[in-house]
Amino acid sequence: QLLDEVARQQEQLQLARGILGLGLWELNLDTRQLSLSAEAAAIFGLPAETGARPLQDLLDLVHPEDRDRVARSITVLQRELTLQFRVVVSDGTTRWIENRATVVTERSLMIGLSLDVTQRVLTEQALVRSEKLAAVGRLAASIAHEINNPLAGLVNLIYIAERSTDLAQIHDLLRTAAHELARVSHVARQSLAFYRDSNVAVRFNLSATLREAVHLFRKQIQ
């Protein structure tokens, strides 16, 4: 009866792993040999072979940008490990894998579960891009408002100057118009700064940048 109960629980566990897409693996910390369940092998794009294989076989599949981080996380032993990284499978496609593991010190084992989270990561990235586009739209509306105000003022100033015969008043109107043009030019330069893409780190004045940002959004803030 005990053996039947153990077999039944094993079947249930196997079924649950299959439904959830979880792959089970064990890493011998002394020999660096890795044992993968059939589900784990499928997640990593490896053949479902029985027996252990060198850990390096798996590390070779890890995306080059993530490989050092994955190797370090295994070398620096922690009681609990949660790690997300990319693997490049045999057909050249990239998958995002989430791993959760625990170390069994007395047996010198790391036991873990792997899950293919590619679709979730792609969805999150799409949401981030969508939010960025929405932010750009709000920013464009704010910039348009900032440009429209001085332009409307310029139209009025020119209208009055054209009909004035007082040179002092005309000079005063032109000075005000020049100030409004400077505002438009300043906003335009700020807008170009958002467009320019630079991979070179530069020094900047944080307080001045914050003041410009607050000035740009002062209407909304008020």
Backbone hydrogen bonds, N-H to C=O, Kabsch-Sander energy under -0.5 kcal/mol:
donor,donor_aa,acceptor,acceptor_aa,energy
5,E,1,Q,-2.3
6,V,2,L,-2.4
7,A,3,L,-2.5
8,R,4,D,-2.4
9,Q,5,E,-2.4
10,Q,6,V,-2.3
11,E,7,A,-2.2
12,Q,8,R,-2.2
13,L,9,Q,-2.5
14,Q,10,Q,-2.6
15,L,11,E,-2.5
16,A,12,Q,-2.6
17,R,13,L,-2.6
18,G,14,Q,-2.1
19,I,15,L,-2.5
20,L,16,A,-2.6
21,G,17,R,-1.2
22,L,17,R,-2.0
23,G,114,S,-2.7
25,W,112,G,-2.3
26,E,35,S,-2.4
27,L,110,M,-2.7
28,N,26,E,-0.5
28,N,33,Q,-2.8
29,L,27,L,-0.7
29,L,108,S,-2.2
30,D,108,S,-0.6
32,R,28,N,-2.2
33,Q,28,N,-0.6
34,L,53,R,-3.9
35,S,26,E,-3.0
37,S,24,L,-2.7
41,A,37,S,-2.7
42,A,38,A,-2.0
43,I,39,E,-2.0
44,F,40,A,-2.0
45,G,42,A,-1.0
46,L,41,A,-3.4
49,E,47,P,-2.4
53,R,34,L,-2.5
55,L,32,R,-2.3
57,D,54,P,-1.3
58,L,54,P,-0.6
58,L,55,L,-1.0
59,L,55,L,-2.1
60,D,56,Q,-2.3
61,L,58,L,-1.4
62,V,58,L,-0.8
62,V,59,L,-0.7
63,H,86,R,-2.7
66,D,63,H,-2.0
67,R,63,H,-1.4
68,D,64,P,-0.5
70,V,66,D,-2.2
71,A,67,R,-2.6
72,R,68,D,-2.5
73,S,69,R,-2.0
74,I,70,V,-1.5
75,T,71,A,-1.9
76,V,72,R,-3.2
77,L,75,T,-1.4
81,L,101,A,-2.6
83,L,99,N,-2.7
85,F,97,I,-2.3
87,V,95,R,-2.4
88,V,61,L,-3.0
89,V,87,V,-0.7
89,V,93,T,-2.1
92,G,89,V,-2.3
95,R,87,V,-2.8
97,I,85,F,-3.5
97,I,95,R,-0.5
98,E,115,L,-2.8
99,N,83,L,-3.6
99,N,97,I,-0.5
100,R,113,L,-2.3
101,A,81,L,-2.9
102,T,111,I,-2.5
103,V,79,R,-1.8
104,V,102,T,-0.5
104,V,109,L,-3.3
105,T,103,V,-0.9
107,R,104,V,-1.0
108,S,104,V,-0.7
108,S,105,T,-1.1
109,L,104,V,-1.9
110,M,27,L,-2.2
111,I,102,T,-2.7
111,I,109,L,-0.5
112,G,25,W,-2.5
113,L,100,R,-2.8
114,S,23,G,-2.7
115,L,98,E,-1.9
116,D,21,G,-0.6
117,V,96,W,-2.3
117,V,115,L,-0.8
118,T,96,W,-0.6
121,V,117,V,-2.5
122,L,118,T,-2.6
123,T,119,Q,-2.2
124,E,120,R,-2.4
125,Q,121,V,-2.6
126,A,122,L,-2.2
127,L,123,T,-2.2
128,V,124,E,-2.2
129,R,125,Q,-2.4
130,S,126,A,-2.3
131,E,127,L,-2.4
132,K,128,V,-2.3
133,L,129,R,-2.3
134,A,130,S,-2.2
135,A,131,E,-2.4
136,V,132,K,-2.5
137,G,133,L,-2.3
138,R,134,A,-2.2
139,L,135,A,-2.5
140,A,136,V,-2.8
141,A,137,G,-2.1
142,S,138,R,-2.1
143,I,139,L,-2.7
144,A,140,A,-2.7
145,H,141,A,-2.0
146,E,142,S,-2.3
147,I,143,I,-2.3
148,N,144,A,-2.4
149,N,145,H,-1.9
151,L,147,I,-1.7
152,A,148,N,-2.6
153,G,149,N,-1.9
154,L,150,P,-2.4
155,V,151,L,-2.1
156,N,152,A,-1.8
157,L,153,G,-2.5
158,I,154,L,-2.7
159,Y,155,V,-2.1
160,I,156,N,-2.3
161,A,157,L,-2.7
162,E,158,I,-2.4
163,R,159,Y,-0.9
163,R,160,I,-0.5
164,S,160,I,-0.5
164,S,161,A,-0.9
167,L,165,T,-0.8
170,I,166,D,-2.6
171,H,167,L,-2.7
172,D,168,A,-2.1
173,L,169,Q,-2.7
174,L,170,I,-2.5
175,R,171,H,-2.2
176,T,172,D,-2.1
177,A,173,L,-2.4
178,A,174,L,-2.5
179,H,175,R,-1.9
180,E,176,T,-2.2
181,L,177,A,-2.4
182,A,178,A,-2.0
183,R,179,H,-1.7
184,V,180,E,-2.1
185,S,181,L,-2.6
186,H,182,A,-2.4
187,V,183,R,-2.3
188,A,184,V,-2.3
189,R,185,S,-2.3
190,Q,186,H,-2.1
191,S,187,V,-2.3
192,L,188,A,-2.1
193,A,189,R,-1.7
194,F,190,Q,-1.2
195,Y,191,S,-1.0
196,R,192,L,-2.2
198,S,196,R,-0.5
201,A,199,N,-0.5
206,L,204,F,-0.9
209,T,205,N,-2.2
210,L,206,L,-2.4
211,R,207,S,-2.3
212,E,208,A,-2.1
213,A,209,T,-2.2
214,V,210,L,-2.7
215,H,211,R,-2.5
216,L,212,E,-2.3
217,F,213,A,-1.7
218,R,215,H,-1.1
221,I,217,F,-2.4
222,Q,218,R,-2.9
